[in-house]
């Protein structure tokens, strides 16, 4: 209903009474005193119709009262429903919500039309007039009854429309109910992050990166404080969740920062010690290489020739990175310190493996040179075990399994034959036997997988 339709509804007679009282107040005092008995007397100046005419007036007044009641109920229902529509539009931007808004606007036009019909009928007849004709009273009753019926009909449409809004309104109210707790959780998370940051700084750690991340959340807090009325419920809920997540991440990192600093300090000491130890171990590689060169063919040690020099280079680079990590730690650039320490660890691991490889090579070559049969039997056993498994439950092996095993046997025989030369390449022999064992292990794994799959499908 429009604002003009929602005006206070008073009877025409009531307005006349107000005008009479105002007129009396403007009269000279003696005239006012003389007029009061006539204004409040039970009879006097008004001429009343009796019988049928008075009955028409009463019927018209009853119709007017009924129409006023229907108008009031429709007006109240429309106001309540407008609140529901505003609740939905504050939360929901879906096509269903937009259609509900459009349908409510169309209903509003119909409500305006029937309200205009009612107000026109009310304004057209002064049922308190002394000279009201019975025919006029009857016409007023008819028009007011028609207006009441139209008001009731549109009220029914409004009620049915309101019932259809149930799911949309329920969802909107649920989201609105989430709004205040979500915003409060975000605020508390920001407070917790701020307190954690203060505690870290009190311990002597600057935590500048965390302070910057926390400061970046300040505009988001401002928007949360401005409320959903300005930014929308959905956007405010999403912002609250985002602020909560980011603030909790800052708090968690602040809580962990003292332990992280202590861990970096420990790793600095540990990696320095390891670098010094590797420097000493690298000095032992050259005597090992000398022994390898003296006793075995070049193929057994040529790939190890760069190890001493590479070990020195790697350790020197590791020490440089350790210094960079230490500076980053002093400047509390935690990510940089951690990255440099990871590089140091990788360099030392590679150096450790290379240095160890020289000693391991000499040990393995010593063993196979003294007794190659142990390596041969170990490898033949692995191949025979794979062959037995391939024949299990079969008269002939599957070619997919038999072929690689036959090739492995031939490969082993060639490696054994190569040992009969004057200067056997024991390292080649060892790499060949390892390759044969890997082939046998792969075939065994394939057979077991296939049989396991077959048993599963059969079950």
Secondary structure as GFF3:
##gff-version 3
##sequence-region A 1 459
A	DSSP	alpha_helix	12	26	.	.	.	ID=ss1
A	DSSP	alpha_helix	29	40	.	.	.	ID=ss2
A	DSSP	alpha_helix	52	91	.	.	.	ID=ss3
A	DSSP	alpha_helix	95	124	.	.	.	ID=ss4
A	DSSP	alpha_helix	134	164	.	.	.	ID=ss5
A	DSSP	alpha_helix	166	202	.	.	.	ID=ss6
A	DSSP	alpha_helix	208	215	.	.	.	ID=ss7
A	DSSP	alpha_helix	218	226	.	.	.	ID=ss8
A	DSSP	alpha_helix	228	231	.	.	.	ID=ss9
A	DSSP	alpha_helix	233	282	.	.	.	ID=ss10
A	DSSP	alpha_helix	285	295	.	.	.	ID=ss11
A	DSSP	three_ten_helix	298	300	.	.	.	ID=ss12
A	DSSP	three_ten_helix	302	304	.	.	.	ID=ss13
A	DSSP	alpha_helix	307	330	.	.	.	ID=ss14
A	DSSP	alpha_helix	334	370	.	.	.	ID=ss15
A	DSSP	alpha_helix	372	391	.	.	.	ID=ss16
A	DSSP	alpha_helix	399	418	.	.	.	ID=ss17
A	DSSP	alpha_helix	426	458	.	.	.	ID=ss18
###
